[in-house]
Amino acid sequence: MNATALTDREPPDAGTGAAGGPRRRLVEVVVPVYNEQHVLEASVRRLHRYLVENLPYPFRITVADNASTDGTWAVAARLSRELSGVRAVHLDLKGRGRALRAVWSASDADVVSYMDVDLSTDLNAFLPLVAPLLSGHSDLAIGSRLARGSAVARGPKREFISRTYNFLLRTTMAARFSDAQCGFKAAKTEVVQALLPRVQDEEWFFDTELLLLAERSGLRIHEVPVDWIDDPDSRVDIVKTAKADLRGMWRVAKASLRSSSGAPVRARVLAADPPPGLKWQIPAFATIGVLSTLAYLLLYVLLRAPMGAFAANAVALAVTAVANTAANRRFTFGVTGSRNALRDQVGGLVAFAIGLVLSTGTLAGVHAAVHHPSRTTELAALIVANGLSTLARFVLLRAWVFHPRHHPLTSADHESPVRAGQTSGELS
C-alpha cells in the first residue's frame, strides 16, 4: 500500500513529562475522508479545539485521505501545517477500513480511535469513550446510537436499516454489542494491532468484523450512549453498503465454522471464557433437533388414533418442546443450574407457539386439500413444518432466550463447552 504522510507538529503535552519523566499517554484520533473538501477544515478545527479544551491527555489528529479526487488532500496538508497535533496521511486506494488499518497498524499511541468527518456524534462522548481504555477497564469502546440514554435524530429509512442490521448481527452472529455502524470507536493500540491481521475487509464492514473478532477473542467492549444527528449531506450508498455488509457477515460466519483458533492477544484474553459460538452451537442444536423430531413423530403416531390429528399434534409438540428447551439450555448454550430455568422455559413456549401454529396450519391445509389423508402424508407435512419451526426456534433461543445479556457467564451458573476445551471461532 502506498501512503504519503506529512510530519505533524508536536501534539499538545506530548514528549517527556516533568523532570524528564516518561511522556503522558497519547490518544490518536483518525478522521478518514474521501472527497470531503467542503467540510474537512471546519470539522478538524472544531475537533482540535474540543480536544485542546477538554481532553486531559496528549492527542494526535490524523486526517487519512483515502484517494480523494477533489481538493481534500490540499486542505488536509494545510491543516497539518497550521494546527499543532494534526497530521495528514494520503492513501492511493479507497476504503475506510483500509485507511484505518494503515494508520492504526503504524500508530505509537496508547489508544487509537476514529470518528466520521461530519462529526455527527456529539464530541462530549469522546472522553467517556477513551477513558475506560486508558484506565485499563476495557479493550475496545464504541459509541452506540441504540443504547439506553442515547439521543438520535435521523430519518426512518436509516433508522430501520440500522436496527435491522444490528438485529441480524445479534441473531445470526450472537453479537452482544448494540451498534456496529456508528462512526465513533476507540481501542487500545496493542489490541487493535493484534487483531488487524485477522480482519479482511477494507471498507464499511471493517468495523463490524473487528468487533466480532474482538468479542470472539474474549475482549471487553465498552459502549457509550451518544447524541447523534444524521448528516443530510451523507453520500454513502446505503444499498451498496448493505449488500457488502451481508456478504461480510456470510464470509465471517463461514470462517468461524471452519476454524477454532483465537486471535493472538494477551494471555488474559486467551484465557477468557466467551460464550460458545456457532461452531459448537449448530451441531449441538441439530442433534437435539433430530432427536426431538423423532420423539415428536413417535408421540404423534401413538396419540393420533385416540385423540385425533390436531390434539395429538398439540400434545406431542408441547411435550417435546419442554424437553427440547431443557436440552438446548444445557448442551447448546451451556447454561446449567436452576437459576432462570423457569424463565427460559417460558421463553421456549414462544418457540412452541410458533411450531404449533405452523404444524396446525400445515395439517389444516393437508386436510383441506386431501380427503382423509394417509398417516404418511400427515407425517411428511409435519416434518416440513417441524423443519421450519426448528429454524425459527434456533433464532429465537439464540437471540433472545439464551442471549448472553440474559445469562452472563459465571462459574456458578455456566459450564460452557469453552471450559471443556473448546475455543472461540476465528473470524478470518
N, C-alpha and C positions, 0 to 999 in steps of 0.2 A: 504494500500500500504506500502510495506516495503522499507525503504530507509536508506542508510548509508551515513553520512556526515562527512567529515574531517574538523576540525576547521581551517579556513584560517588565515593567518597573517593579521594584520590590513591593510585595503586598504589605499592607499596614501591619505593624507589630511582628513582622517576620524576622528571621535570623535568630541570633542568640538572645537569651533573656538577660536579666540584670546580672551584673558582675560576671559576664561571660558564661552564664549557665546555658543549659540547653534551650533551644527555641520552644516557644509555646506551640501547642498542637495546631496544625494547619487544616483548614477546610477548603476544598476546591469545588467551585460551582461551575458546571459546564452548561452553556447555552447553545444547543445545536441549532443551526439555522440553514435554511435553503431559500434563497431569493426573498430575504426579509429586509431589504434596504430601507423600506418605508417606515419600519417600526424599530429597527435594531438600536439606533442611537438613543432614543428616548427610553427604551426598556433597560438598556445596560446602565445608563446614567441613574435611572431610578433604583435599580438593583444595587448599584455601587453605593449610592447614598444611604440606602437602607442598611446595608452591611456595615458601613463605617459607623453609623449611629447606633446600631442595635446588636451587632454580633460581638460577643466578648472574646472572640478568638481571631487569630490571623486568618485571612482568606485570600483566595485567588479566584478571579472570574476568568474562565476560558471560553471565548467565543469560537465554536467549532463550525466552520463554514464547510458544509459538505457539497462541493461542486456547484455553488451558485453561479448563475449566468448573468445576474444584474450587478449592481454596484455594492452588494453586500460585503465583499471582501475588502474593498477600499474603506468602507465605513468601519469595519472591524479593525483594520490595521491602524486607522487614525485613532480610534478609541484606546488601543493598546499603548499608543504613544502619549496620550493625554491624561489617562487615568492610572493612578497607582494601583497595582494589584490586578490589572487587566491584561490579558494576552490574547492573541488570535492564532488559530490553527486552521490551515486550509487543507482539505482533502480533495482528491481528484474524482472521487466517486460519491454518488448519493447514498443516503440511508442514515436514519437517525441512530440505529444500533451501531452502524459502522463508525460513526463519529464518536459515540460514547465509548466504544471499545478502544479506539485509537488513543483517546485522552486518558481514560481510566487505567488502561494497562501500563501506561508510562508514568503515572502520577506518583509523586513523592509525598503527597498529602496524607494525613491520618484518616480523613473522611472525604469521600468523593460524593458529589450529588449532581443533580441536573434539574432544570426547570425549563418549561416552554418559553419561547421568546416573547409571547404575548402577555406573560405574567398574569394569566387568568386566575391563578391561585393567589390568594392574599398572602403577602410576604410575611405577615405576622406569624404564620405557621412554620417558618423556616427554623427558628431556634428550637421549638419543640420537636422538629423533625430530626435535627442533628444531635441534640443534647443526649438522648439515650445511647447514641453510638459513641460519643466521646466519653460518656461515663462508664461504658462497658456493659450496660444493661442489655443492649440489643445488637444484632449484627447488620440488619438492614432496616430501613424505615421508609414508609410510603405515605403520601397524602391520600386520603380517602374521601371521595365525594358521597359515599354511601354509608359512612359510619355515622353513628348517633352523634349529634352535635354539629354536623356539617351544615352549611347553608349554600345551596346551589341554585343558580339561575341559568337555565338552558331550555331549549325548545323540546317539545315532546318527542320528536324523532330521535334526537341524540340521547335523550333520557331512556327511551325504550331500547335502543341499540346497546347502550352501555349496560343496562341492567340485564338484558338478555345474555350478553357476552359473559358477564361475571357469573350469572346463574349457570351457564354451560360449564364454566371452569369449576364451579363448586360441585356440580352433579357428575360430570364426566371425569374430572381430574382430581377430585377430592381436595380442591384448593381451599385453604382456610382464610386467606386474605380476601378483603371485600372489594377492592378496586384495583384492577391490574393496569388500567389505562391512564390514570391521572398522571400528567407530566410533571411530577413533583416527588422525587425519590432521592434517597441517600443510602450510603453503605460504608462500612469500614473498608478501607482500601485493600487491606490484606485479604479480606473475604472475597471481594469482587475479583481481585486478581487471581484467586484460586479457582473461581467459578467460570471466568470468562472463556478459558479454552474449551469448556463443555457447552457453551452457548453457540448455536449455529446461525441463528437469524441475524440479519444485518439491518433490518428495517423496523417496522412498528411492533412486531411480535417479540422483539428483543427483550422488552421489559417483562412480559409475561413468562417467557422461557427462563429468564434469570430468576424470577420469583419462584417458579415451580421447582427449579433445580435447588434453590436455597432451601425451600421448605422440605423437599425430599431428603436433603442432607442434614436435617435437624437444626437448621439455623433459626434464630429468633427474629421474627419480623414485627416491627413496631408500627402501628397505624396511628395517624394523626388526622382528626377531623379537620376539614379545610373549608374556607369560604371560597367559592369558585363561581366565576361569571363567564359564560360562554363567549368566545370571541366571534362576533358576527362575520369577521373577515377571514375566518379559517378556510384554508384551501385544501384541507385533507379530503381525499376521495373516499367517502365513507364506505361505498360498496366494494371498491377495490381493497381497502384495508380490511374489511370484514372477511372477505374471501381469503386473504392472506393469513389472517388470524386463525380461521378454521383449518386451513392447510397446516399451519404451525401446530395447532392442537393435535391434529391427527398424527403428525410426524413425532411429536413428543410422546404421545400415548403409545405408539408402536415401539419407540426406543425404550420406554420404561418397561415394556413387556419382554424385550429381548435381553436386557441386561439387569444385573442386580448389584453392581458395584457403586459405591458412593463417590461423591466428589472429593478431591484431595484437600481437605481442610483440616483445621486443628484437631488434636486428639479429643478435646471436649465435644466437638461437633461429631466426629466419627463414632463417639460413644453414646451419642444422643439416641433417643428412642422414639422416632416418629411413628405415626400410625401406619399400619400395613397398607401398601399401595396396591395398584391394580394387579401387579404380577402375582400377588398372593390371593387377593380377593376374588378374582374372576374364577380360577379353578375351584376354590372352596365353595363359592356360591353355586357354580354349575353342578358340582357333585351333590350338594344339598338339594338343589332344584330337581335333579333327576330322581333322587330318592323320594322326594316329596310328591312328584308327579306320579310315580309308580304306586305310592301309598294312596294317593287321591283316587286313581283309577280303580284300584282294588276295592276301596271302600264304596265307590260309586257302583261298581258291579254288584257287590254284596247287598247294598241298600236299594238298588233300583227296583227290584220286584216288590218288596213290601211297602216302599214309600213313594214310588213314582219318580220320574226323572228329575223334576225341579227340586223336590225336597231332598232327594239323595244327593244331588249336586251341592246344595247349600250345606248339608251336614258334613259331607266328605271334605268340602273346601274349608269349612270352619275348623275341623279337627286338624287337618294338615297345616293350616295357616298358623295355628298356635305353635305346633312343633317346628315349623319352618322358621318362624321368627326366633324361637329359642336357640335353634341350631346355628342360624346365621349370627346371632348375637355372640355366641361363644366362639365359633370356629372361623367365620368370615371376618368379623370386625374385632375379635379379640377382647370382648367385654365379658368379665366374669363377676361373680358376686351378685347379691340381691339388690344392690342399690340401683334404683331407677328401672328395675326389671318390669314392674307393672306399667310404668310409663312407656317402656319400649314395646310391651305387648299391645297397649292401646294404639301406639303408632302403627304396629303391624296390622291392626284391624282395619286401618285405612287401606293398606295394600290388599287385605282380604275383601274389602268392599269393592275395590276396583276389579279384582278377579271374579267376584260374584256377579257383578254387572256384565262383564264380558262373557262369562260362561253361560249365564242365564239368557242373555241376548242371543248367543250362538245357538243354544238349544231351542229357543223360541223360533229362530229363523229356520232351523232344520225341520222342526215340526210343522212350520207353516209351508215349507217347500215340499216336504215328503210326508205322505200319509202313513202313519205307523212306521217310522224309520227303524232300521235294524240297530241292534246294540253296537255293531261295528261302526255304523255311520255316526251314531251318537258319540262314541269314543273318539273317532277321528276328528270330529268337530271340536270336542272338548280339549283334545291335545293341542290343536291350533290355538284355541282361546287361552289355554293354560300357558302356552309359549309367549303370547302377547302380554299376559298378566305378569309373567316372570320378569320380562324386561322392565315393565313398569315398577315391579317390586324392587328390583335391584337399584334403580334410580332413586326411588323413594327412600329405601333403607340407607343408602349411601349418602344422599344429600340432606336427609332430614333426621330420621330416627337415630342413626348411629353416626351422625356428623360429629367431628371432634369437639365442636363447641358444646355439645350435649354430654360428651364423655371425655373430658380432659384426662390425659394419661396419668395415672398414679399407680404406684406399686401395689396399693391395696386393692384397687378395683380392676386392674387390667393385667392380662398376661398375653400380650400380642405376639404374633409369630416372630416379630423382630427380636423379642427377648430369647426366642428359641433358636437363634442363629440366622434368621432372615435379615437381609439388609434392604434398605430402600432402593427403589429403582433409579438407575441413572437415566437422565433425560436427554443425553446427547451422545 
